[in-house]
Amino acid sequence: MGLWWRPRGFTLLELLVVMVIIGLLASYVAPRFFDHIGKAETKTARAQLDALNKALAAYRLDTGHFPSTEQGLKSLVDRPGDEPKWSGPYLSKAVPPDPWEHAYVYRRPGEGGRDFDLLTLGKDGQRGGAGENADISVWDSGR
């Protein structure tokens, strides 16, 4: 009785077909995956801005005013030297960077008559932009 079936490897053509199929699947799935990552980073930035806004409100309740631009968000964690009514820390940890590793922008007074501005400049770290590069402010209504 002879061996009628012998195991053999894949041909080059079969390997190429499989690689093309994997490439097509990756090109379909990858953009959707990275789009979800971008949306998650934007949601994280909005959540962090909300937490910072609440900490600033608590600071104001204790001291009667918001921190100056010079004092910045650091005053939510460390007592400013000239703040006798400070009852913080108002955050349990140091002020985090935004999801793209940029510092949040805090200014007092804010633009347009607001008490302060609190925002992130988005992924590109530049004013303006769209999508992931758009500025996100604590005053944005698109939450």
Backbone as JSON, one array per atom type, in Angstrom:
{
  "sequence": "MGLWWRPRGFTLLELLVVMVIIGLLASYVAPRFFDHIGKAETKTARAQLDALNKALAAYRLDTGHFPSTEQGLKSLVDRPGDEPKWSGPYLSKAVPPDPWEHAYVYRRPGEGGRDFDLLTLGKDGQRGGAGENADISVWDSGR",
  "N": [[0.83, -1.17, 0.0], [0.71, 2.01, -0.97], [1.64, 5.39, -0.17], [-0.83, 7.61, -0.59], [-1.4, 10.19, -0.05], [0.44, 13.0, 0.65], [1.73, 15.19, 3.07], [2.1, 18.63, 2.38], [3.56, 21.9, 1.97], [2.29, 25.33, 1.85], [1.61, 26.97, -1.24], [3.28, 29.65, -2.96], [1.44, 31.33, -4.19], [-0.94, 30.79, -2.75], [-0.21, 31.8, -0.24], [0.12, 34.51, -0.89], [-2.51, 35.22, -1.59], [-3.81, 34.92, 0.89], [-2.45, 36.9, 2.34], [-3.26, 39.22, 0.96], [-5.99, 39.21, 1.55], [-5.91, 39.56, 4.35], [-4.72, 42.1, 4.4], [-6.75, 43.64, 3.15], [-8.82, 43.38, 5.04], [-7.58, 44.62, 7.25], [-7.3, 47.24, 6.26], [-9.91, 48.02, 6.21], [-10.79, 47.81, 8.87], [-8.93, 49.23, 10.51], [-9.14, 52.19, 10.16], [-11.65, 52.65, 11.35], [-11.19, 51.76, 13.94], [-9.18, 53.57, 14.85], [-10.62, 55.93, 14.69], [-12.43, 55.59, 16.75], [-10.68, 55.69, 18.92], [-9.88, 58.37, 18.81], [-12.33, 59.64, 19.39], [-12.7, 58.73, 21.99], [-10.55, 59.97, 23.31], [-11.35, 62.64, 23.08], [-13.7, 62.6, 24.61], [-12.56, 61.99, 27.07], [-11.07, 64.33, 27.52], [-13.17, 66.18, 27.79], [-14.38, 65.18, 30.13], [-12.28, 65.53, 31.99], [-12.05, 68.33, 31.89], [-14.52, 69.02, 32.98], [-14.23, 68.03, 35.6], [-12.11, 69.67, 36.48], [-13.38, 72.14, 36.3], [-15.34, 71.87, 38.3], [-13.66, 71.68, 40.52], [-12.54, 74.23, 40.44], [-14.83, 75.72, 41.01], [-15.29, 74.94, 43.68], [-12.98, 75.98, 44.83], [-13.5, 78.7, 44.46], [-15.77, 78.99, 46.1], [-14.61, 78.7, 48.61], [-12.58, 80.72, 48.71], [-13.65, 83.01, 47.6], [-13.06, 83.94, 45.11], [-11.84, 83.15, 41.79], [-8.77, 81.4, 40.95], [-5.9, 83.35, 39.99], [-4.5, 83.99, 36.71], [-1.75, 83.69, 36.9], [-1.49, 82.13, 39.23], [-2.8, 79.87, 38.41], [-3.92, 76.5, 37.5], [-2.53, 74.97, 39.25], [-2.97, 75.91, 41.76], [-5.14, 74.55, 42.64], [-4.25, 72.3, 43.81], [-1.95, 72.87, 45.35], [-1.48, 75.12, 48.02], [-1.73, 78.54, 47.39], [0.59, 81.08, 48.34], [-0.53, 83.5, 49.21], [-3.19, 83.08, 50.02], [-5.33, 82.95, 52.4], [-7.83, 81.77, 52.97], [-7.92, 79.39, 51.68], [-8.87, 76.04, 51.33], [-8.08, 73.61, 50.36], [-6.56, 70.47, 49.38], [-8.18, 70.71, 46.18], [-8.23, 68.89, 44.23], [-7.51, 65.43, 44.04], [-5.15, 64.52, 43.02], [-2.23, 65.64, 41.18], [-2.69, 68.21, 38.68], [-3.81, 66.86, 35.71], [-2.3, 66.3, 32.46], [-3.8, 67.07, 29.24], [-5.52, 64.6, 27.17], [-3.73, 64.41, 25.05], [-1.3, 64.96, 26.01], [-0.74, 67.67, 26.49], [-0.63, 70.73, 28.36], [-3.49, 71.95, 30.13], [-5.21, 74.95, 29.26], [-5.53, 77.8, 31.16], [-7.03, 80.83, 31.95], [-7.55, 83.93, 33.56], [-9.02, 87.03, 33.67], [-11.57, 85.52, 31.57], [-12.32, 85.31, 28.01], [-14.83, 87.34, 26.42], [-16.2, 88.33, 28.66], [-16.41, 86.3, 30.51], [-15.74, 84.66, 33.67], [-13.45, 83.07, 33.71], [-11.29, 81.27, 31.42], [-11.06, 77.95, 30.4], [-9.52, 75.42, 28.8], [-8.6, 72.95, 26.31], [-6.26, 72.65, 23.68], [-6.57, 70.68, 21.84], [-5.54, 67.84, 19.82], [-3.45, 68.76, 18.14], [-2.37, 70.88, 19.54], [-2.65, 73.53, 18.86], [-4.35, 76.69, 18.34], [-7.79, 76.66, 17.32], [-8.92, 74.5, 14.66], [-10.21, 71.25, 13.63], [-12.22, 68.33, 14.28], [-10.24, 65.96, 15.96], [-8.31, 67.86, 16.4], [-9.59, 70.11, 17.24], [-10.3, 72.85, 19.46], [-11.29, 72.39, 22.82], [-13.47, 73.54, 25.15], [-14.36, 74.35, 28.51], [-16.69, 75.68, 28.42], [-18.0, 74.84, 26.18], [-20.93, 73.85, 24.5], [-21.42, 71.48, 23.26], [-21.46, 68.88, 24.56]],
  "CA": [[0.0, 0.0, 0.0], [1.53, 3.2, -1.08], [1.13, 6.63, 0.41], [-1.54, 8.33, -1.64], [-1.47, 11.62, 0.31], [1.63, 13.46, 1.35], [1.56, 16.58, 3.51], [2.97, 19.57, 1.69], [3.41, 23.28, 2.42], [1.47, 26.21, 1.02], [2.3, 27.54, -2.4], [3.46, 31.09, -2.88], [0.18, 31.95, -4.6], [-1.86, 30.68, -1.63], [0.24, 32.76, 0.78], [-0.18, 35.86, -1.36], [-3.97, 35.43, -1.5], [-4.13, 35.12, 2.3], [-1.92, 38.21, 2.74], [-4.13, 40.24, 0.38], [-7.24, 39.21, 2.33], [-5.59, 40.19, 5.64], [-4.53, 43.53, 4.12], [-8.06, 44.26, 2.92], [-9.51, 43.46, 6.33], [-6.92, 45.64, 8.07], [-7.6, 48.57, 5.72], [-11.29, 48.3, 6.54], [-10.97, 47.88, 10.32], [-8.02, 50.19, 11.15], [-9.68, 53.55, 10.28], [-12.74, 52.67, 12.32], [-10.58, 51.61, 15.26], [-8.52, 54.81, 15.24], [-11.67, 56.93, 14.88], [-12.96, 55.39, 18.1], [-9.67, 56.17, 19.86], [-9.98, 59.83, 18.79], [-13.55, 60.02, 20.11], [-12.47, 58.44, 23.41], [-9.68, 61.03, 23.83], [-12.16, 63.85, 23.19], [-14.57, 62.41, 25.78], [-11.7, 62.1, 28.25], [-10.78, 65.75, 27.71], [-14.39, 66.82, 28.32], [-14.55, 64.74, 31.52], [-11.27, 66.2, 32.8], [-12.42, 69.74, 31.98], [-15.64, 69.09, 33.91], [-13.68, 67.85, 36.95], [-11.36, 70.88, 36.8], [-14.37, 73.19, 36.49], [-15.93, 71.67, 39.63], [-12.63, 72.03, 41.5], [-12.46, 75.7, 40.44], [-16.02, 76.21, 41.71], [-15.04, 74.73, 45.1], [-11.96, 76.98, 45.18], [-14.19, 80.0, 44.54], [-16.61, 78.99, 47.29], [-13.76, 78.89, 49.8], [-11.77, 81.94, 48.71], [-14.41, 84.16, 47.12], [-12.66, 84.29, 43.75], [-11.12, 82.11, 41.07], [-7.33, 81.66, 40.93], [-5.41, 84.22, 38.92], [-3.79, 83.29, 35.64], [-0.43, 83.36, 37.42], [-1.63, 81.0, 40.17], [-3.15, 78.77, 37.52], [-4.59, 75.3, 38.01], [-1.7, 74.41, 40.33], [-3.55, 76.36, 43.03], [-6.17, 73.59, 43.05], [-3.56, 71.24, 44.53], [-1.03, 73.48, 46.3], [-1.95, 76.4, 48.55], [-0.98, 79.75, 47.04], [1.1, 81.73, 49.55], [-1.35, 84.65, 49.61], [-4.58, 82.64, 50.05], [-5.62, 82.47, 53.76], [-9.09, 81.02, 53.05], [-7.77, 78.17, 50.87], [-9.19, 74.82, 52.11], [-7.84, 72.47, 49.46], [-6.55, 70.49, 47.91], [-9.46, 70.55, 45.49], [-8.04, 67.71, 43.4], [-6.8, 64.4, 44.81], [-3.84, 64.33, 42.39], [-1.77, 66.8, 40.41], [-3.49, 68.51, 37.49], [-3.33, 66.01, 34.63], [-2.27, 66.9, 31.11], [-4.93, 66.62, 28.44], [-5.24, 63.27, 26.6], [-2.66, 64.48, 24.05], [-0.1, 65.32, 26.79], [-0.54, 69.13, 26.54], [-1.21, 71.33, 29.56], [-4.74, 72.68, 29.93], [-5.04, 76.41, 29.24], [-6.38, 78.5, 32.13], [-6.82, 82.28, 31.96], [-8.54, 84.73, 34.27], [-10.39, 86.76, 33.24], [-11.74, 84.86, 30.29], [-12.82, 86.11, 26.89], [-16.28, 87.56, 26.34], [-16.8, 88.65, 29.95], [-16.46, 85.14, 31.4], [-14.83, 84.72, 34.81], [-12.18, 82.43, 33.33], [-11.28, 80.34, 30.29], [-10.41, 76.67, 30.69], [-9.67, 74.67, 27.56], [-7.48, 72.23, 25.71], [-6.1, 73.04, 22.28], [-6.75, 69.51, 21.0], [-4.39, 66.98, 19.52], [-2.33, 69.48, 17.52], [-1.83, 71.88, 20.46], [-2.75, 74.85, 18.22], [-5.69, 77.28, 18.37], [-8.65, 76.3, 16.2], [-8.83, 73.12, 14.2], [-11.45, 70.48, 13.52], [-12.06, 66.94, 14.69], [-9.38, 65.79, 17.12], [-7.49, 69.06, 16.55], [-10.43, 71.22, 17.68], [-10.22, 73.28, 20.85], [-12.42, 71.96, 23.65], [-13.55, 74.44, 26.27], [-15.33, 74.02, 29.55], [-17.92, 76.4, 28.08], [-18.63, 74.25, 24.99], [-22.26, 73.26, 24.74], [-21.51, 70.21, 22.55], [-21.0, 67.78, 25.42]],
  "C": [[0.87, 1.23, 0.0], [0.87, 4.4, -0.41], [0.45, 7.41, -0.7], [-1.67, 9.82, -1.32], [-0.21, 11.97, 1.09], [1.4, 14.89, 1.81], [2.56, 17.48, 2.78], [2.7, 20.97, 2.2], [2.49, 24.06, 1.5], [2.29, 26.72, -0.15], [2.42, 29.05, -2.2], [2.16, 31.82, -3.23], [-0.83, 31.91, -3.45], [-1.49, 31.67, -0.52], [-0.07, 34.19, 0.38], [-1.66, 36.18, -1.26], [-4.35, 35.69, -0.05], [-3.64, 36.5, 2.77], [-2.76, 39.35, 2.18], [-5.43, 40.34, 1.16], [-7.0, 39.88, 3.69], [-5.39, 41.69, 5.47], [-5.84, 44.26, 3.89], [-8.84, 44.4, 4.22], [-8.9, 44.55, 7.21], [-7.24, 47.05, 7.57], [-9.04, 48.97, 6.0], [-11.46, 48.57, 8.03], [-10.15, 49.01, 10.95], [-8.59, 51.61, 11.24], [-10.81, 53.66, 11.3], [-12.21, 52.58, 13.75], [-9.96, 52.92, 15.72], [-9.51, 55.96, 15.4], [-12.25, 56.81, 16.27], [-11.97, 55.86, 19.16], [-9.75, 57.7, 19.94], [-11.2, 60.31, 19.56], [-13.37, 59.79, 21.6], [-11.58, 59.52, 24.03], [-10.45, 62.33, 24.01], [-13.09, 63.76, 24.39], [-13.77, 62.51, 27.07], [-11.39, 63.56, 28.55], [-11.98, 66.47, 28.29], [-14.61, 66.44, 29.79], [-13.53, 65.42, 32.44], [-11.58, 67.68, 32.95], [-13.56, 69.93, 32.97], [-15.14, 68.96, 35.36], [-12.9, 69.09, 37.39], [-12.31, 72.05, 37.07], [-15.01, 73.08, 37.88], [-14.93, 72.02, 40.73], [-12.47, 73.56, 41.57], [-13.66, 76.31, 41.16], [-15.85, 76.06, 43.23], [-14.01, 75.74, 45.62], [-12.63, 78.35, 45.39], [-15.08, 80.08, 45.76], [-15.8, 79.28, 48.54], [-13.1, 80.27, 49.84], [-12.52, 83.19, 48.27], [-14.04, 84.61, 45.72], [-11.97, 83.09, 43.11], [-9.62, 82.4, 41.14], [-6.96, 82.61, 39.79], [-4.75, 83.37, 37.84], [-2.42, 82.84, 36.13], [-0.47, 82.16, 38.38], [-1.96, 79.73, 39.39], [-3.84, 77.6, 38.22], [-3.8, 74.64, 39.13], [-2.27, 74.78, 41.7], [-4.69, 75.45, 43.49], [-5.57, 72.46, 43.88], [-2.67, 71.79, 45.64], [-1.53, 74.85, 46.72], [-1.09, 77.54, 48.02], [-0.58, 80.47, 48.33], [0.21, 82.84, 50.07], [-2.84, 84.32, 49.71], [-4.94, 82.1, 51.45], [-6.88, 81.61, 53.85], [-9.05, 79.71, 52.26], [-8.01, 76.95, 51.75], [-8.99, 73.56, 51.29], [-7.05, 71.39, 50.11], [-7.93, 70.16, 47.33], [-9.42, 69.42, 44.47], [-7.24, 66.71, 44.2], [-5.39, 64.15, 44.27], [-3.44, 65.62, 41.72], [-2.66, 66.99, 39.18], [-2.95, 67.68, 36.33], [-3.15, 66.8, 33.33], [-3.51, 66.44, 30.35], [-4.58, 65.26, 27.8], [-4.12, 63.24, 25.56], [-1.36, 64.97, 24.68], [0.26, 66.8, 26.72], [-1.15, 69.63, 27.86], [-2.54, 72.0, 29.2], [-4.45, 74.18, 30.01], [-6.05, 77.01, 30.21], [-6.01, 79.98, 32.11], [-7.94, 82.94, 32.75], [-8.15, 86.18, 34.15], [-10.43, 86.11, 31.86], [-12.23, 85.82, 29.21], [-14.33, 86.29, 26.98], [-16.94, 87.81, 27.68], [-16.92, 87.46, 30.9], [-15.46, 85.31, 32.54], [-13.46, 84.15, 34.47], [-12.39, 81.62, 32.06], [-10.52, 79.1, 30.73], [-10.63, 75.8, 29.46], [-8.42, 73.85, 27.26], [-7.45, 72.61, 24.24], [-6.2, 71.84, 21.33], [-5.45, 68.8, 20.7], [-3.2, 67.74, 18.97], [-1.71, 70.54, 18.42], [-1.87, 73.29, 19.91], [-4.18, 75.36, 18.33], [-6.47, 76.85, 17.13], [-8.53, 74.83, 15.85], [-10.19, 72.46, 14.16], [-11.17, 69.05, 13.94], [-11.24, 66.84, 15.96], [-8.52, 67.02, 17.39], [-8.28, 70.26, 17.06], [-10.18, 71.55, 19.15], [-11.47, 72.78, 21.57], [-12.38, 72.81, 24.89], [-14.56, 73.94, 27.3], [-16.69, 74.68, 29.25], [-18.61, 75.83, 26.84], [-19.96, 73.64, 25.36], [-22.38, 71.88, 24.1], [-21.01, 69.03, 23.35], [-21.74, 66.53, 25.16]]
}
